[in-house]
Amino acid sequence: MAEPALLPAKMCVFDPLGAKGDGFRAARDFHVEMLEAGVDIDVKPYVDERVAVEDFRTGQCDAVMATGLRTKAFHAMAASLDAVGASSIVRNGKVDLDASYDVVRRFIQLVSTPKAAEMMVEGPYEVAGIFPLGAAYVFTSDKANASIDGQAGKRFGTFDQDKAESQLVQRIGARPVSVDISNVGPMFNNHNVDMVVLPTIAYMPFELYRGLGTKGAVIRMPMTISTYQMIIRSAKFPKGFGQRARQYIAGNFELAMATLKLADKDVPEHFWVDLTPRDNERYALLLRQGRVLMAEKGLYDKKGLKLIKKIRCSVNPVASECSEPTEEW
């Protein structure tokens, strides 16, 4: 008997390195895995995230892989993982990066269970998987800016689609300057901005060492842990495809983490700067206040933030926020 025909589908994949990047490689691996699910996905690389997302929105692609900042338009709850400080754990004034990644891991595992399947659908769209992209740190061209007080009046590159980041920057007294993924590297490297927030996987492809120069620093306090999300139009795929995809991608979490840990090592040790315990606590509080404010303005998904707070408090139950009613709408 003849094998049933594979269902064709097209996926737009944003990767700043195009077909040479890790994101595109992950999409190719996904393509091979999903042949068993009866779907033959044509994977197309994009170096411009805005175009990839727009092609998906207008129906030229059946699926898209892009950062949580952009996929928020299709599924706000899943993208709440990218909210400022949502997964950052500070214990006794010190950043606990392993615990912070544990928050991300638990969230991804939770939303990838069959019980959460309905939660992953928003109208015609469905989250088919979430990948960690890494802790996003402040890169600054001058070590003197490596404190909250030192950032006042400085030009801070903020992503034009992330209104929350821009408002947070204003709250610390810095000046937001609009950037996007295609120009953030040149803007920082040519000193059009003094600071940007990026994960370390951007260090080599964006040549951020040029902007850091001899006086620069990378502040070891994650503003957020960025994610890369796959969104599909459910109607274009077989029943149960989204669930199968989510479980496959969640099962590759440790593989993604190994890549991220290597990226952290790409940044030379002399660039890393630790904030004082007081500044770490101040940052954590500022980020939390910012999340609440942005959620009240409709920029973040309240249901998502409530769930992430529960996970944070399961990882770090002694945190002061766990006995406070914040983010419990």
VEXZA-264415 format. One record per residue (C-alpha): x, y, z; residue in one letter; residue number from 0. Coordinates in Angstrom, 2 decimals, padded with zeros to 5 digits. Layout:
BEGIN
R        u        v        w  residuo  num
R        X        Y        Z        a  NUM
...
END
This chain:
BEGIN
R        u        v        w  residuo  num
R   000.00   000.00   000.00        m    0
R   001.31   003.47  -000.89        a    1
R   002.53   005.72   001.90        e    2
R   000.10   008.59   002.61        p    3
R   001.23   011.83   000.98        a    4
R   003.03   014.30   003.21        l    5
R   001.20   017.54   003.94        l    6
R   003.29   020.48   002.64        p    7
R   003.80   023.53   004.87        a    8
R   006.06   026.56   004.83        k    9
R   007.90   028.05   007.79        m   10
R   009.54   031.50   007.91        c   11
R   012.56   031.36   010.22        v   12
R   014.24   034.47   011.55        f   13
R   017.96   034.03   012.17        d   14
R   020.38   036.99   012.03        p   15
R   022.92   034.61   010.44        l   16
R   020.41   033.30   007.90        g   17
R   020.97   029.69   006.82        a   18
R   024.27   029.56   008.78        k   19
R   022.71   030.22   012.19        g   20
R   021.78   027.90   015.07        d   21
R   018.12   028.92   014.84        g   22
R   017.88   027.87   011.22        f   23
R   019.73   024.62   012.01        r   24
R   017.18   023.89   014.74        a   25
R   014.39   024.53   012.22        a   26
R   015.99   022.07   009.78        r   27
R   016.18   019.42   012.52        d   28
R   012.52   020.12   013.29        f   29
R   011.67   019.64   009.60        h   30
R   013.24   016.15   009.67        v   31
R   011.49   015.21   012.93        e   32
R   008.07   016.35   011.70        m   33
R   008.23   014.18   008.56        l   34
R   007.17   011.39   010.92        e   35
R   004.12   013.48   011.83        a   36
R   003.17   013.54   008.15        g   37
R   004.24   017.13   007.46        v   38
R   006.93   018.25   005.02        d   39
R   007.95   021.74   006.17        i   40
R   009.76   023.98   003.70        d   41
R   012.05   026.06   005.92        v   42
R   012.93   029.55   004.64        k   43
R   015.57   031.70   006.41        p   44
R   015.10   035.45   006.99        y   45
R   017.73   037.83   008.33        v   46
R   015.06   040.53   008.89        d   47
R   012.72   039.48   011.69        e   48
R   010.08   042.06   010.81        r   49
R   009.74   040.65   007.27        v   50
R   009.56   037.03   008.53        a   51
R   006.74   037.91   010.93        v   52
R   004.91   040.00   008.33        e   53
R   005.08   037.16   005.78        d   54
R   003.53   034.87   008.40        f   55
R   000.86   037.41   009.32        r   56
R  -000.17   037.84   005.67        t   57
R  -000.39   034.08   005.09        g   58
R   002.74   033.57   002.99        q   59
R   003.98   031.14   005.65        c   60
R   002.07   028.61   007.75        d   61
R   004.55   028.87   010.65        a   62
R   007.13   031.32   011.94        v   63
R   010.12   031.15   014.28        m   64
R   010.98   034.51   015.85        a   65
R   011.77   036.14   019.19        t   66
R   009.09   036.35   021.86        g   67
R   009.08   040.14   021.39        l   68
R   007.61   039.66   017.91        r   69
R   005.47   036.55   018.51        t   70
R   003.63   038.38   021.32        k   71
R   001.26   039.69   018.62        a   72
R   000.03   036.12   018.04        f   73
R   000.18   034.63   021.54        h   74
R   000.66   037.09   024.40        a   75
R   000.59   034.54   027.22        m   76
R   003.59   032.51   025.97        a   77
R   005.53   035.70   025.19        a   78
R   005.13   036.87   028.81        s   79
R   008.18   034.69   029.54        l   80
R   010.18   037.47   027.81        d   81
R   008.78   040.18   030.12        a   82
R   011.49   042.19   031.90        v   83
R   012.89   040.22   034.83        g   84
R   010.13   037.60   034.61        a   85
R   012.53   034.69   035.08        s   86
R   015.41   036.44   036.88        s   87
R   016.19   035.09   040.36        i   88
R   018.22   037.21   042.80        v   89
R   019.15   035.54   046.12        r   90
R   020.81   037.53   048.92        n   91
R   021.80   040.25   046.47        g   92
R   023.36   037.80   043.98        k   93
R   022.05   036.74   040.58        v   94
R   021.33   032.99   040.52        d   95
R   021.56   032.23   036.80        l   96
R   020.97   028.48   037.13        d   97
R   017.78   029.12   039.12        a   98
R   016.71   031.73   036.55        s   99
R   017.06   029.20   033.73        y  100
R   015.15   026.70   035.89        d  101
R   012.19   029.11   035.83        v  102
R   012.34   029.12   032.01        v  103
R   012.67   025.32   031.88        r  104
R   009.69   024.76   034.20        r  105
R   007.52   027.18   032.23        f  106
R   008.38   025.49   028.91        i  107
R   007.79   022.03   030.38        q  108
R   004.48   023.09   031.88        l  109
R   003.04   024.63   028.71        v  110
R   004.23   021.64   026.67        s  111
R   002.12   019.12   028.60        t  112
R  -001.13   017.85   027.01        p  113
R  -003.07   019.47   029.91        k  114
R  -001.91   022.91   028.73        a  115
R  -002.78   022.33   025.05        a  116
R  -005.82   024.64   025.04        e  117
R  -003.79   027.38   026.71        m  118
R  -001.36   027.32   023.79        m  119
R  -004.04   028.28   021.25        v  120
R  -005.07   031.90   020.69        e  121
R  -007.60   032.30   017.88        g  122
R  -006.14   030.79   014.68        p  123
R  -002.63   030.70   016.16        y  124
R  -000.89   028.08   018.27        e  125
R   002.47   028.02   020.03        v  126
R   004.31   024.98   018.63        a  127
R   007.39   025.38   020.82        g  128
R   009.57   027.68   022.91        i  129
R   013.38   027.69   022.82        f  130
R   015.59   029.56   025.34        p  131
R   017.68   032.25   023.61        l  132
R   019.67   033.16   026.67        g  133
R   019.91   035.75   029.42        a  134
R   019.84   039.26   027.95        a  135
R   022.44   041.51   029.57        y  136
R   023.23   045.21   029.41        v  137
R   026.21   045.79   027.10        f  138
R   027.71   049.22   027.77        t  139
R   030.53   051.05   025.99        s  140
R   031.77   052.44   029.32        d  141
R   032.22   050.61   032.65        k  142
R   031.24   053.86   034.38        a  143
R   027.64   053.08   033.31        n  144
R   027.70   049.77   035.21        a  145
R   025.43   050.94   038.02        s  146
R   021.83   052.14   038.06        i  147
R   022.89   055.66   039.04        d  148
R   025.58   055.69   036.32        g  149
R   022.97   055.08   033.60        q  150
R   021.11   058.37   034.10        a  151
R   021.09   060.48   030.94        g  152
R   022.77   057.78   028.83        k  153
R   021.44   056.69   025.40        r  154
R   019.90   053.26   025.78        f  155
R   018.99   051.28   022.65        g  156
R   015.47   049.87   023.07        t  157
R   013.65   047.63   020.62        f  158
R   010.93   049.54   018.82        d  159
R   008.39   046.72   019.35        q  160
R   009.09   046.57   023.10        d  161
R   007.32   049.53   024.70        k  162
R   007.92   048.04   028.15        a  163
R   011.72   048.19   027.77        e  164
R   011.52   051.82   026.66        s  165
R   009.42   052.80   029.70        q  166
R   011.75   050.93   032.05        l  167
R   014.75   052.78   030.62        v  168
R   012.98   056.09   031.28        q  169
R   012.35   055.03   034.89        r  170
R   016.11   054.65   035.53        i  171
R   016.67   058.10   034.03        g  172
R   018.31   056.96   030.76        a  173
R   017.20   058.05   027.27        r  174
R   015.57   055.38   025.07        p  175
R   016.76   055.32   021.45        v  176
R   014.77   053.13   019.06        s  177
R   016.66   050.16   017.54        v  178
R   015.65   046.92   015.85        d  179
R   017.36   043.56   015.45        i  180
R   018.83   044.56   012.08        s  181
R   020.57   047.74   013.28        n  182
R   021.20   047.22   017.01        v  183
R   024.76   045.94   016.37        g  184
R   025.88   048.88   014.18        p  185
R   024.13   051.40   016.47        m  186
R   026.09   050.12   019.48        f  187
R   029.37   049.54   017.64        n  188
R   029.30   053.04   016.09        n  189
R   028.45   054.59   019.49        h  190
R   025.05   055.92   018.40        n  191
R   023.84   054.40   021.68        v  192
R   025.74   053.86   024.94        d  193
R   023.95   050.69   026.04        m  194
R   021.90   047.83   024.61        v  195
R   020.30   044.71   026.09        v  196
R   021.14   041.49   024.21        l  197
R   021.79   037.80   024.90        p  198
R   025.40   036.65   024.56        t  199
R   024.59   034.61   021.41        i  200
R   024.54   038.04   019.69        a  201
R   028.11   038.86   020.79        y  202
R   029.97   037.26   017.87        m  203
R   027.48   037.70   014.97        p  204
R   026.84   041.36   015.90        f  205
R   030.57   041.97   016.62        e  206
R   029.68   043.67   019.90        l  207
R   033.36   043.65   020.94        y  208
R   033.70   046.66   018.63        r  209
R   031.21   048.66   020.68        g  210
R   032.69   047.47   023.98        l  211
R   036.16   048.64   022.93        g  212
R   038.65   048.95   025.80        t  213
R   036.35   050.62   028.35        k  214
R   033.14   048.59   027.91        g  215
R   031.40   046.10   030.16        a  216
R   028.67   043.46   030.22        v  217
R   026.57   043.69   033.39        i  218
R   025.87   040.25   034.86        r  219
R   022.23   040.93   035.74        m  220
R   019.71   039.44   033.26        p  221
R   017.16   042.04   032.21        m  222
R   015.19   039.10   030.85        t  223
R   015.81   035.62   029.50        i  224
R   014.92   035.90   025.84        s  225
R   013.05   033.18   023.98        t  226
R   012.59   032.08   020.42        y  227
R   009.03   030.92   019.73        q  228
R   007.43   028.88   016.98        m  229
R   003.89   029.92   016.06        i  230
R   001.70   027.98   013.62        i  231
R  -001.68   028.45   012.01        r  232
R  -003.39   025.40   013.54        s  233
R  -005.73   024.88   010.57        a  234
R  -002.77   024.31   008.24        k  235
R  -001.47   021.32   010.22        f  236
R  -002.86   017.90   011.24        p  237
R  -004.76   017.58   014.52        k  238
R  -002.33   017.10   017.41        g  239
R   000.64   018.52   015.47        f  240
R   001.13   021.46   017.85        g  241
R   001.28   019.17   020.88        q  242
R   003.79   016.86   019.23        r  243
R   005.92   019.85   018.22        a  244
R   005.85   021.38   021.73        r  245
R   006.95   018.13   023.34        q  246
R   009.76   017.63   020.82        y  247
R   011.09   021.18   021.33        i  248
R   010.76   021.00   025.15        a  249
R   012.75   017.74   025.01        g  250
R   015.63   019.64   023.40        n  251
R   015.91   022.24   026.18        f  252
R   019.26   020.97   027.51        e  253
R   020.70   020.90   023.99        l  254
R   019.76   024.58   023.55        a  255
R   021.24   025.38   026.97        m  256
R   024.59   023.84   025.98        a  257
R   024.76   026.27   023.03        t  258
R   023.91   029.23   025.29        l  259
R   026.60   028.34   027.83        k  260
R   029.16   028.29   025.03        l  261
R   027.95   031.75   023.93        a  262
R   028.50   033.12   027.46        d  263
R   032.12   031.96   027.17        k  264
R   032.51   033.91   023.90        d  265
R   032.46   037.12   025.97        v  266
R   035.97   037.57   027.48        p  267
R   036.04   037.45   031.28        e  268
R   037.43   041.00   031.64        h  269
R   034.22   042.48   030.18        f  270
R   031.93   040.97   032.83        w  271
R   030.95   043.22   035.73        v  272
R   028.86   042.25   038.77        d  273
R   026.54   044.83   040.25        l  274
R   026.61   045.47   043.99        t  275
R   024.09   043.37   045.98        p  276
R   022.11   046.59   046.57        r  277
R   021.93   047.35   042.83        d  278
R   020.93   043.75   042.01        n  279
R   018.04   044.04   044.48        e  280
R   017.13   047.50   043.13        r  281
R   017.13   046.20   039.56        y  282
R   014.97   043.19   040.51        a  283
R   012.47   045.54   042.19        l  284
R   012.50   047.98   039.24        l  285
R   011.87   045.12   036.81        l  286
R   009.02   043.79   038.95        r  287
R   007.40   047.22   039.27        q  288
R   007.85   047.67   035.52        g  289
R   006.11   044.35   034.76        r  290
R   003.11   045.26   036.90        v  291
R   002.86   048.72   035.34        l  292
R   003.14   047.33   031.81        m  293
R   000.56   044.61   032.51        a  294
R  -001.89   047.24   033.80        e  295
R  -001.35   049.12   030.52        k  296
R  -002.07   045.96   028.52        g  297
R   001.52   045.52   027.29        l  298
R   002.03   042.21   029.14        y  299
R  -000.31   039.27   029.60        d  300
R  -001.50   039.10   033.22        k  301
R  -002.33   035.38   033.14        k  302
R   001.19   034.60   031.90        g  303
R   002.88   036.79   034.52        l  304
R   000.80   035.21   037.29        k  305
R   001.90   031.73   036.19        l  306
R   005.57   032.76   035.97        i  307
R   005.43   034.27   039.46        k  308
R   004.15   030.92   040.78        k  309
R   007.10   029.20   039.10        i  310
R   009.60   031.79   040.43        r  311
R   008.25   031.26   043.94        c  312
R   008.50   027.47   043.59        s  313
R   012.19   027.93   042.65        v  314
R   012.90   030.62   045.29        n  315
R   010.12   030.46   047.93        p  316
R   011.94   032.74   050.41        v  317
R   011.84   035.75   048.04        a  318
R   009.98   038.71   049.56        s  319
R   007.65   038.91   046.53        e  320
R   006.26   035.45   047.38        c  321
R   004.48   036.86   050.44        s  322
R   003.21   039.91   048.52        e  323
R   000.07   040.13   046.35        p  324
R   001.88   041.53   043.28        t  325
R   001.27   039.87   039.88        e  326
R  -001.67   037.91   041.27        e  327
R  -004.49   039.39   039.24        w  328
END
